[in-house]
Amino acid sequence: MKVTELRKQLEELHELSFGWALTCCRQDAAEAADVLQTAYLKILNGRAAFNGRASFKTWLFAVIRNTAIDEHRRHWLRLLRLGEYLRERMSPSEPSSSNGGEEQEESIRVLRVALVELPRRQQEVLHLVFYQGLTIQEAASVIGIRVGSARTHYERGKRRLRKKLSESKYFHEHQPNGTRVPTALC
């Protein structure tokens, strides 16, 4: 497809494309604009090529979705690196809010270990729903599984995570009736 033809089709679908980008970016207009810009650049630079196996609109929406996923991944990796940098830069002479900081670090470690021990699909669904703010249906679409399967992975993952965390002293809250409930899943 020629560049002029590509530009014309992109212009015709721009409004719909921006709406889709908003959906992929959880209604964040600035992020959606960046994702759409990056997707257009991929297309115009030839890094994403239309092969005609689907309609142009379907292909374009897939490029936008994949670009949004890549951007989300980059965002989280940057945050992780920033967190590591800040932990390394924090001098030992600075107080870390006494015992509270150590307990928080340990509870984060326990949660990470519990998440890693879950089956991959359960990890993915829980991550997309809890950390990315997607619905189960959206998570199913991102992963490429049926909604019923995503619901099953979601429920099983929550159940396993609740069980693993209930065994830790860091994730309990006393209820008025005296029972203990994991605070992360309340």
C-alpha positions as CSV (number, residue, x, y, z in Angstrom):
1,M,0.0,0.0,0.0
2,K,1.4,3.4,-0.9
3,V,2.1,6.0,1.7
4,T,-0.4,8.5,0.3
5,E,-3.1,5.8,0.4
6,L,-2.1,4.9,4.0
7,R,-2.3,8.5,5.1
8,K,-5.8,8.8,3.5
9,Q,-7.1,5.8,5.3
10,L,-5.5,6.8,8.6
11,E,-7.1,10.2,8.3
12,E,-10.5,8.7,7.6
13,L,-10.3,6.4,10.6
14,H,-8.6,8.9,12.9
15,E,-11.6,9.7,15.1
16,L,-12.4,6.0,15.5
17,S,-8.8,5.2,16.1
18,F,-8.5,7.8,18.8
19,G,-11.6,6.3,20.5
20,W,-10.0,2.9,20.4
21,A,-6.7,4.3,21.7
22,L,-8.7,5.8,24.6
23,T,-10.1,2.4,25.4
24,C,-6.7,0.8,25.3
25,C,-5.3,3.5,27.6
26,R,-8.1,3.4,30.2
27,Q,-9.5,6.7,29.1
28,D,-6.3,8.7,29.5
29,A,-6.4,11.2,26.6
30,A,-2.8,12.2,26.8
31,E,-1.6,8.6,26.8
32,A,-4.0,7.7,24.0
33,A,-2.7,10.5,21.9
34,D,0.9,9.3,22.5
35,V,-0.1,5.7,21.7
36,L,-1.9,6.8,18.5
37,Q,1.1,8.9,17.4
38,T,3.5,6.0,18.0
39,A,1.2,3.6,16.1
40,Y,1.0,6.0,13.1
41,L,4.8,6.3,13.1
42,K,5.1,2.5,13.1
43,I,2.8,2.3,10.1
44,L,4.3,5.2,8.1
45,N,7.8,4.0,8.8
46,G,7.0,0.5,7.6
47,R,7.6,-1.2,11.0
48,A,3.9,-2.3,10.9
49,A,2.8,-3.4,7.4
50,F,-0.7,-4.0,6.2
51,N,-0.8,-7.5,4.6
52,G,-4.5,-7.6,3.6
53,R,-5.4,-10.6,5.7
54,A,-8.0,-8.5,7.6
55,S,-9.7,-5.3,6.9
56,F,-7.6,-2.2,7.2
57,K,-9.6,-1.0,10.2
58,T,-9.1,-4.3,12.0
59,W,-5.4,-4.3,11.3
60,L,-5.1,-0.7,12.4
61,F,-6.9,-1.4,15.7
62,A,-4.6,-4.3,16.4
63,V,-1.6,-2.1,15.8
64,I,-3.0,0.5,18.2
65,R,-3.7,-2.2,20.8
66,N,-0.3,-3.7,20.6
67,T,1.3,-0.3,20.8
68,A,-0.7,0.5,23.9
69,I,0.4,-2.8,25.5
70,D,4.1,-2.0,24.6
71,E,3.7,1.5,26.1
72,H,2.1,0.1,29.3
73,R,5.0,-2.4,29.6
74,R,7.6,0.4,29.1
75,H,5.8,2.6,31.7
76,W,5.9,-0.2,34.4
77,L,9.5,-1.0,33.6
78,R,10.5,2.6,34.0
79,L,8.7,2.7,37.4
80,L,10.4,-0.4,38.5
81,R,13.8,0.9,37.5
82,L,13.0,4.2,39.2
83,G,12.1,2.4,42.4
84,E,15.3,0.4,42.3
85,Y,17.3,3.6,41.7
86,L,15.7,5.3,44.6
87,R,16.3,2.4,47.0
88,E,20.0,2.3,45.9
89,R,20.3,6.1,46.4
90,M,18.8,6.1,49.9
91,S,21.6,6.5,52.3
92,P,21.8,4.3,55.4
93,S,21.9,7.4,57.6
94,E,18.4,8.3,56.5
95,P,15.8,6.8,58.8
96,S,13.3,4.6,57.0
97,S,10.3,5.2,59.3
98,S,11.6,2.7,61.8
99,N,10.0,-0.8,61.7
100,G,7.1,0.3,59.5
101,G,9.3,0.5,56.4
102,E,10.8,-2.9,57.0
103,E,7.3,-4.4,57.5
104,Q,6.1,-2.8,54.3
105,E,9.1,-4.1,52.3
106,E,8.5,-7.6,53.7
107,S,4.8,-7.5,52.9
108,I,5.6,-6.5,49.3
109,R,8.1,-9.3,49.1
110,V,5.5,-11.8,50.4
111,L,2.9,-10.5,47.9
112,R,5.4,-10.8,45.0
113,V,6.4,-14.3,45.9
114,A,2.7,-15.3,46.2
115,L,2.0,-13.8,42.8
116,V,5.0,-15.6,41.1
117,E,3.8,-18.9,42.5
118,L,0.5,-18.6,40.7
119,P,0.0,-20.2,37.3
120,R,0.9,-17.8,34.4
121,R,-2.6,-17.2,33.2
122,Q,-3.8,-16.4,36.7
123,Q,-0.9,-14.0,37.2
124,E,-1.7,-12.3,33.9
125,V,-5.4,-11.9,34.6
126,L,-4.9,-10.6,38.2
127,H,-2.2,-8.2,37.0
128,L,-4.4,-6.8,34.2
129,V,-7.4,-6.4,36.5
130,F,-5.7,-5.2,39.7
131,Y,-2.7,-3.2,38.4
132,Q,-3.8,-2.1,35.0
133,G,-7.4,-1.5,35.9
134,L,-8.9,-3.6,33.1
135,T,-12.2,-5.5,33.3
136,I,-12.1,-9.2,33.1
137,Q,-13.5,-9.0,29.6
138,E,-10.7,-6.5,28.6
139,A,-8.1,-8.8,30.2
140,A,-9.4,-11.7,28.2
141,S,-9.1,-9.7,25.0
142,V,-5.6,-8.7,25.8
143,I,-4.5,-12.2,26.7
144,G,-6.4,-13.7,23.8
145,I,-8.6,-16.1,25.8
146,R,-12.4,-16.4,26.2
147,V,-14.1,-14.3,28.8
148,G,-15.3,-17.5,30.7
149,S,-11.7,-18.7,30.9
150,A,-10.6,-15.3,32.1
151,R,-13.2,-15.3,34.9
152,T,-12.1,-18.8,35.9
153,H,-8.4,-17.8,36.1
154,Y,-9.4,-14.6,38.0
155,E,-11.5,-16.5,40.6
156,R,-8.9,-19.3,41.0
157,G,-6.1,-16.8,41.2
158,K,-7.8,-14.7,43.8
159,R,-8.6,-17.8,45.9
160,R,-5.0,-19.1,45.7
161,L,-3.6,-15.7,46.4
162,R,-5.9,-15.2,49.4
163,K,-4.8,-18.6,50.7
164,K,-1.1,-17.9,50.3
165,L,-1.4,-14.5,51.9
166,S,-3.6,-15.7,54.8
167,E,-0.6,-17.8,55.9
168,S,1.5,-14.6,56.2
169,K,1.5,-12.3,59.3
170,Y,1.6,-9.2,57.0
171,F,-1.8,-9.6,55.4
172,H,-4.3,-9.9,58.2
173,E,-6.9,-7.6,59.6
174,H,-9.0,-8.3,62.6
175,Q,-12.7,-8.0,61.9
176,P,-15.3,-7.0,64.6
177,N,-16.3,-10.7,65.0
178,G,-12.7,-11.7,65.7
179,T,-12.0,-13.4,62.4
180,R,-8.8,-12.5,60.4
181,V,-9.1,-11.5,56.8
182,P,-6.2,-10.8,54.4
183,T,-6.0,-7.0,54.0
184,A,-4.8,-7.2,50.4
185,L,-8.1,-8.8,49.4
186,C,-10.6,-7.0,51.5
